[in-house]
Amino acid sequence: MMAPPSALQAIWLLTRLRLRRLLNLRGAMFQRRPAGNSRAATAGKRRGRWIIGVLLLAPMLFSFGHIARDSVLNLHCQLDAVAACSLPDAIPAVTAHMIAQLKSTPFSTALLAGLTFQLSLMWLVSVLVPLGAGDLARPDWDLEWLVTLPASTSTVLWARVVERSVANPVGVLAVLPSTTMIAWYSGLSWLSPVVALAASLALLLPAAMLRTLVDTGVRLSLAPSKLANLQALISIMAIFPLYAGMSFGMGKSGFIFGAIASLPSWISWTPPGLIVAALNARDAGAAVLAATALLAQLLLLLALGMAILRHQLRHGVVGSGQRASVRKTARAAQAQPGRWQIGSVIQRRELTLLARDRNFLVQTMFLPLLILGGQVAFTGRLKDLHGLLDSPALLASTGFFLGTYTLMMSAFQNLNKEGSSLWLLYTFPVGVEQALREKAQLWAVLAMVYPVILFGAALAWMPAWRWDMAGLMLLALAGIALYAVIGVALGVFASDPLATEASAKMRPTYMYLYMLLTGLYIAALAAGSVVQQLVFVVLTGALAIALWQKARDEVPYLLDPAASPPARVSFADGLMAAMLFFVLQVLALLLLKGEGPPDLQQIAMAFGIAGALTYAMTRLVYWRSKAAGVPHIRQGRPVWRLVLAGAALAAVTGVGYTMLLHAYGLAPPASPLLDGRWSWLWLSALAVLAAPLCEEFIFRGLIQGGLRRSLPAWQAIMIGAAIFAIVHPPASMLPVFVLGLCTGWAHEKSGALLAPMLVHGVYNAVLLACQFALF
């Protein structure tokens, strides 16, 4: 008979099990199939969503590392009173000198205290954020199973603490960048990541113990109704150490720097202080002394915590309250037909659930204010609030941030908040798509509450009306409405209703993607050009439609572990093909041109090569996936009447617009590319042959064809024409938009690409002839 494993073997085995499960939940990319002839399991859905995670991981790690680096430098500047830091643009000028100084000399006592304080704050983040993100009312799914294993209770509890310290992504992201930068500036060079990882794990052990003590103690002693209130409070508490710790890297002023001077001296003997001292030790003796004191403290704290934990679990791992507690049955409300009610039934249900779930209410309606206020307060920018009136872009960006963060905690979490009752949505008399649409409308309105109050106060405080500020406010509110759609759609992709653990029900990758998209819109609001802002609004609207269409396809298969929606041409395919076309065009031009600027021949060849490659790769993907709705060039319908009518309307508009520009002196100057001998020939080939073939396949075949799956014909034509217009220079957007309407109408009536290609070619030929003859 096989002997039971020892305590160390059991802890190692359970820790490996937790790490393996964490990798499985994060969608491990490289997995080898086990050898043998055993029957393969049913294949899961083939999503390919790991690509998004890989693309977002690098900028996320870079952001955390950059904040940790700036924290060390800012603390050095402020606490050590470095004179050069007060000069304009000091950081770029003296960075090399400060790094050399930090590496060659021990840290000052003030800097050690500041780094200890910052590391202690990030340690609190590693405790509070997992507590706020979990479900305190329920034990972990495997806790009741673990206590049945042939191992003592102490072994199981030690394994739980060790695995929680290792499998804590939030804690690693919070602590590891700080310890790495401290080790780097202490002169450990490329050994810094290894030493910092060991130091971070030493900090995460007491963090895991404290987290286990808190969630176990409150779960066994408090009623589920009180646990929801406590979790909401923990979510609020986690904001303060997070922004306090990050504020050191976000500025060189703020009251948080002044608080370091009042820190007690014993903070250097806490585990974070001993870790900083050990990393910055200049000789082996000091490092061994700090490491020994740290080890003694960790052993004492962990032993004390284990004793308390065993006392908490003396009566079992399941509290009596969570299964014995019941709620009184409420009387059903009587319908009153003549009474006006807010919104639809779905929206009233959402408001009722929001009022009942206090944790959800706090995260949705209060956290945005706390986050924005914390960032302003901790970075010392309270005195700069009056600058909002002087900067319309900053005011609009602030309102947009408040709205989109509210959406990230609400609209993005729509399906996740349904929990195990998600299947009920499929039994309602309205479709799931309609229910999600009504939820998006509700959250768009709620997300505009804070921005409207902010904008109204700003307009009332301004001494005079400013049209530029009012326009940016409207763009911000329009962006909030669009991001409500984007948030709900991304929430569909991020949700995994079949997952057993609460942390696995939402894929955090899509939350990072949502934050990245909101950052792009904020950058567009800060752009000075009105044309650029309008272009980005159109692109954001196109993205919202594309994601909603994909989400609508995914919704019927959410509760199926293996089935996926059938392959069909979608609006998102058209947007990706357009992006691929422009990227390939730039790459081809870089390969074709020499040292100087490219000529018209090289531009025409690059355009044709990019179009051919885009067409070939798109058709290859559709052929492999057996997609339905692939656009065809010709389907046998007569097209000449459509071509003549569409080309005549577009050509008259284009020629008239061109003559007006020249008459008023607004026409752009002639391009120097037309000075060559064969320039007009290459321009004709580009405009009359290559452009109609490539662009109509993308904009009419894929973009408009994908839109027709979800929208009426006139809306699909309008949106396709708008996207077609914004990829052209601003001076030609109006006639190109009319051309897009004409080619879209020709494609809708003919059902193929030949008619819009001919309309496009005739339009370009007429404009070239007009410019060559008259100008």
Number of C-alpha atoms within 10 A of each C-alpha: 3 4 5 11 12 11 16 12 13 20 22 14 14 19 22 15 13 18 16 14 14 17 13 13 15 15 15 12 12 6 8 6 7 8 6 7 6 7 6 9 6 8 9 11 13 9 9 10 14 14 11 13 18 12 12 16 13 10 12 14 12 12 13 18 18 16 19 27 20 20 26 21 21 23 24 23 19 19 19 14 11 12 10 15 21 12 10 9 10 12 18 9 13 14 13 11 12 19 15 14 15 21 20 13 13 17 23 13 12 17 19 23 26 27 27 24 21 27 26 21 22 26 24 20 26 28 23 25 20 20 19 19 14 16 18 22 22 16 17 14 11 9 14 13 9 16 17 11 12 12 16 12 16 15 17 21 20 20 23 20 25 22 22 22 25 19 21 20 13 14 27 20 18 24 28 24 25 27 25 27 24 29 27 23 25 26 22 19 13 11 12 20 18 13 16 24 17 14 24 26 19 18 25 25 20 23 24 25 25 20 21 20 19 15 19 21 18 18 24 23 14 16 17 19 13 13 20 19 15 18 24 20 16 18 22 20 16 20 18 19 20 23 23 23 27 23 27 27 20 18 16 20 16 18 12 19 20 12 11 19 12 7 14 9 9 9 16 21 16 16 25 27 23 25 28 25 26 25 26 24 20 17 9 10 11 15 17 13 15 22 19 14 16 22 15 13 17 18 12 12 16 20 13 12 17 20 12 13 20 15 11 17 15 9 11 12 15 16 21 14 15 17 9 8 11 8 5 6 6 6 6 6 6 6 7 8 7 6 6 7 10 8 13 13 12 19 20 15 13 18 17 11 15 18 12 12 15 18 21 21 18 19 20 21 22 13 20 22 15 15 18 15 15 20 21 18 18 23 23 18 14 13 9 9 11 10 11 15 16 12 13 22 22 18 25 26 26 18 23 28 23 23 30 29 25 28 30 24 20 29 31 32 21 23 24 21 18 15 14 12 12 15 14 10 17 15 10 11 8 11 13 18 17 12 19 24 18 18 24 27 18 20 26 26 14 17 29 23 15 18 25 15 12 16 19 12 11 17 16 10 10 11 9 8 10 11 10 11 21 15 13 21 24 13 21 28 21 16 23 29 23 21 30 29 27 27 28 28 28 24 25 26 21 22 22 20 24 14 12 12 15 16 15 18 19 22 19 15 20 22 19 16 16 21 15 15 15 20 14 14 22 20 14 21 28 18 13 10 11 14 12 15 19 15 19 19 20 16 16 19 21 22 19 22 22 24 23 25 19 18 19 19 18 17 18 16 14 20 13 12 14 12 15 17 14 12 13 17 21 26 29 22 17 24 21 14 22 23 13 17 23 16 13 19 22 15 12 19 21 14 10 15 15 11 6 6 9 14 19 21 21 19 21 21 19 22 22 22 19 23 25 16 16 23 17 12 13 19 15 12 11 17 12 8 12 13 15 13 16 17 19 12 17 14 12 10 12 12 19 13 11 21 23 14 13 27 26 17 16 26 23 15 17 23 19 12 17 19 17 13 14 12 10 8 10 12 15 9 7 9 7 10 15 15 12 13 8 11 16 17 14 20 19 18 17 22 21 21 19 21 21 23 24 22 18 26 28 27 25 30 26 27 31 29 29 27 27 18 16 17 14 10 17 14 14 24 27 18 23 27 25 22 21 23 21 21 13 13 9 13 14 15 17 17 20 25 22 21 27 29 25 25 31 31 22 28 27 21 15 20 21 23 24 26 31 35 27 25 30 29 21 23 26 24 17 19 17 17 13 16 12 10 8 7 9
